[in-house]
Amino acid sequence: MKVFPFKIPKPLDEHLIVQVDKEPIFYNKLHQHEEIQISYIVNGNGKLLVGDSIHQFSTGDIYVIGSNLPHVFKSIPGQIDAHMITVFFTKKSFGAAFFNLPYFKDLGDFFANATGGFKITSNQKQIAQQLIEIQSNQKLKLFISFLELIEELSKATTEPLSTFIYSKTLSSTEGERLQDIFDFVFKNFQQPISLDEIAKMAYMTPNAFCRFFKQRTDKTFFQFLIQLRVAHACQLLISNKELTVNMIAELSGFNSISNFNKKFKKIKGITPTKYQQSIL
């Protein structure tokens, strides 16, 4: 079963969906859905666009993405096959009042944090093993395993993914337009992109495009573009030690090393060189 943009197809009698994606690349389409998503990256790396933020993902990462939070995993093609295990559910999967029972009072922070999405930063091995085992469980055992998984996730330390919460579901037209914009930017971010060019691609005037993009991402187009370029630079700093900082700046779409250092430090809090040294 595939995740189609904006909707998770499922049988009427199933309250939990366990999905395994194992493809050359992940599904690669911007989408949102009512279900909360718990995903374990078994294999793969690339960029995760979620809400108003861009992050680099890699093998071993575990994410929780909230209900109706727009997101897309963009794999780096030509490497190992992407492999992800995902559990989908809603707060009403087992009845409107189920998670309001006193037994689940300790899950309040889990659901609150899921709204903007988060990455697990502790106890990843145990949680990953739970997600691996949950694939083969059925009926009651699946339900019990799911509750144990939620309990473990609620105790883990986390890192937030997004601060902007879009208050309504994107329409199909809005989703398709954003998908076209993101596809264009992901393919061309290493080259200069003007406001006139991106607005024309979206069949909008520059002013209309700026309003459309800011309302749905809580940032300007160029803030988004710089964040994407910095995320790409982080991947190169981690995986391509033979490249100089100057080369990485150019490969990430920056036209000068001084501008690269300035933008990188503004977003990451440290210089590219110190960032690379911190992960060695």
C-alpha positions in Angstrom: 0.0 0.0 0.0 1.4 3.4 -1.0 0.8 6.8 0.7 -0.9 9.0 -1.8 -0.8 12.8 -1.4 -3.2 14.0 1.3 -4.9 10.6 2.1 -3.9 7.3 3.7 -6.0 4.5 2.1 -7.0 1.8 4.5 -9.6 -0.9 5.1 -12.6 0.2 7.1 -11.9 -2.3 9.9 -8.3 -1.4 10.5 -7.4 1.2 13.1 -3.6 0.9 12.8 -1.7 0.9 9.5 1.8 -0.5 9.4 3.5 0.3 6.1 6.9 -0.8 4.8 8.4 1.3 2.0 11.3 -0.3 0.3 12.1 1.4 -3.0 15.1 3.0 -4.8 13.8 6.3 -3.3 11.1 7.3 -0.9 7.7 8.4 -2.2 9.0 11.9 -2.9 5.6 13.7 -2.9 4.5 16.5 -0.6 1.5 15.3 1.3 -0.4 15.6 4.5 -2.9 13.2 6.2 -5.1 13.0 9.3 -3.0 10.2 10.7 0.0 10.7 13.1 3.0 9.1 11.5 5.8 7.2 13.3 8.6 6.4 10.8 11.9 4.5 11.2 14.5 5.0 8.5 16.0 1.5 8.1 18.1 2.5 5.2 18.4 5.8 3.2 19.4 9.4 3.4 18.2 12.7 2.1 16.2 15.7 3.1 13.0 15.9 5.1 10.8 18.8 4.4 8.2 19.2 7.2 6.0 22.2 8.0 8.3 25.2 7.8 11.6 23.3 8.2 14.2 21.3 6.2 16.2 18.5 7.9 18.7 15.9 6.7 17.6 12.3 7.5 19.8 9.2 7.5 19.8 5.5 8.4 18.6 4.9 11.9 16.5 8.1 12.3 13.1 7.9 13.9 10.4 10.6 13.4 7.0 11.4 14.6 5.0 13.6 12.2 1.7 15.1 13.4 -1.8 15.1 11.9 -2.2 17.2 8.8 1.5 18.4 8.9 2.7 18.8 5.3 5.9 16.8 4.7 8.0 14.9 2.2 11.0 12.7 2.3 13.4 13.5 -0.6 15.9 10.6 -0.9 19.3 11.0 -2.5 19.0 8.8 -5.7 21.7 6.4 -6.8 22.6 5.2 -3.4 21.3 2.3 -1.3 17.6 1.4 -1.6 15.4 3.4 0.7 13.7 1.4 3.4 11.3 2.8 6.0 8.8 1.3 8.5 5.9 3.5 9.3 2.9 3.3 11.7 -0.1 5.4 11.1 -2.9 6.2 13.6 -5.1 9.0 14.8 -6.2 10.0 18.3 -9.6 8.7 17.4 -8.5 5.3 16.0 -9.8 3.5 19.0 -12.7 5.8 19.8 -12.9 9.6 20.5 -12.3 9.2 24.2 -9.7 6.4 24.2 -6.6 8.5 24.7 -8.4 10.7 27.3 -8.7 7.8 29.7 -6.6 8.3 32.9 -4.3 5.5 31.9 -2.9 7.7 29.2 -2.4 10.9 31.1 1.4 10.7 30.6 1.0 10.8 26.8 0.0 14.5 26.8 3.4 15.7 25.9 3.7 13.1 23.1 0.6 14.3 21.3 1.4 18.0 21.9 4.9 17.6 20.5 3.6 15.5 17.6 1.7 18.6 16.3 4.9 20.1 14.9 6.7 16.8 14.5 9.8 15.6 16.3 12.9 13.4 15.9 13.8 10.8 18.6 17.3 11.5 20.1 17.5 8.8 22.8 16.9 5.1 23.0 16.8 4.8 19.3 17.9 1.1 19.2 15.1 -0.1 21.4 12.4 1.9 19.6 13.8 0.8 16.2 13.6 -2.9 17.4 9.9 -2.3 18.4 9.1 -0.9 15.0 10.9 -3.9 13.3 8.9 -6.4 15.4 5.6 -4.6 14.9 5.6 -5.4 11.2 4.7 -9.1 11.9 2.2 -8.6 14.7 -1.6 -9.0 14.2 -4.8 -8.0 16.0 -4.4 -8.0 19.8 -0.6 -8.4 19.7 -0.3 -5.5 17.3 -2.4 -3.3 19.6 -0.3 -4.2 22.6 2.9 -3.6 20.7 1.6 -0.2 19.6 0.8 0.9 23.1 4.3 -0.2 24.3 5.8 1.8 21.4 3.8 4.9 22.2 4.9 4.6 25.9 8.6 4.3 24.9 8.3 7.2 22.5 6.7 9.4 25.2 9.7 8.8 27.5 12.4 9.5 24.9 14.2 12.8 24.5 13.3 14.6 21.3 14.2 17.4 18.9 11.4 19.4 17.3 11.0 19.5 13.6 8.7 22.4 12.8 7.4 25.5 14.7 4.8 26.5 12.1 1.4 24.7 12.3 -0.8 25.1 9.3 -4.3 25.3 10.7 -6.2 23.6 7.8 -5.8 20.8 5.4 -4.3 21.9 2.1 -6.6 21.6 -0.9 -5.6 19.4 -3.8 -4.8 22.5 -5.9 -2.7 24.1 -3.1 -0.9 20.8 -2.6 -0.1 20.3 -6.2 1.1 23.9 -6.5 3.4 23.6 -3.5 4.6 20.2 -4.9 5.5 21.8 -8.2 7.3 24.6 -6.4 9.3 22.2 -4.1 10.1 19.9 -7.0 11.5 22.9 -9.0 13.5 24.2 -6.1 14.9 20.8 -5.1 16.1 20.3 -8.7 17.5 23.8 -9.1 18.6 25.1 -5.7 22.3 24.9 -6.7 21.7 27.5 -9.4 20.5 31.1 -9.0 16.7 31.3 -8.7 15.0 34.7 -9.1 11.6 35.6 -7.7 10.2 36.3 -11.1 11.4 32.8 -12.3 9.8 30.9 -9.4 6.6 33.0 -9.6 6.2 32.4 -13.3 6.7 28.7 -12.8 3.8 28.8 -10.3 1.7 30.8 -12.7 1.4 33.7 -10.3 2.6 37.3 -10.1 5.6 37.8 -7.8 3.4 39.5 -5.1 0.8 36.8 -5.2 3.4 34.1 -5.0 5.1 35.7 -2.0 1.7 35.9 -0.2 0.8 32.3 -1.1 4.2 30.9 0.0 4.4 32.8 3.3 0.9 31.9 4.3 1.5 28.2 3.9 5.1 27.9 5.1 5.5 30.8 7.6 8.6 32.0 5.8 9.6 33.8 2.7 10.6 31.9 -0.4 14.2 33.0 0.0 14.4 31.9 3.6 13.2 28.5 2.5 15.8 28.4 -0.3 18.7 29.3 2.0 17.5 26.7 4.6 17.5 24.1 1.8 21.0 25.1 0.7 22.3 24.9 4.2 20.8 21.5 4.8 22.5 20.3 1.6 25.8 21.7 2.8 25.4 19.9 6.0 25.0 16.6 4.2 28.2 17.3 2.1 30.1 18.3 5.3 29.2 15.0 6.8 29.6 12.7 3.9 32.2 14.3 1.7 35.3 15.0 3.8 37.5 15.4 0.7 35.6 18.6 -0.4 36.8 22.0 0.8 34.4 24.4 2.4 34.7 26.6 -0.7 33.7 23.7 -2.9 30.8 22.8 -0.6 29.5 26.4 -0.7 29.5 26.4 -4.5 27.9 22.9 -4.7 25.2 24.2 -2.3 24.2 27.2 -4.4 26.1 30.0 -2.6 27.8 32.6 -4.8 30.5 33.5 -2.2 32.2 31.9 0.7 31.5 34.9 3.0 27.8 34.7 2.3 27.8 30.9 2.8 29.6 31.3 6.2 27.2 34.0 7.3 24.0 32.1 6.3 25.2 28.8 7.7 26.1 30.3 11.1 22.8 32.2 11.3 20.9 28.9 10.8 23.2 26.4 12.6 24.8 28.7 15.2 28.3 27.7 14.2 30.6 28.0 11.1 30.7 25.2 8.5 34.2 24.2 9.6 33.2 23.9 13.3 30.1 22.0 12.3 32.2 19.5 10.4 34.6 19.2 13.3 31.8 18.6 15.8 30.6 15.4 13.9 34.0 13.9 13.3 
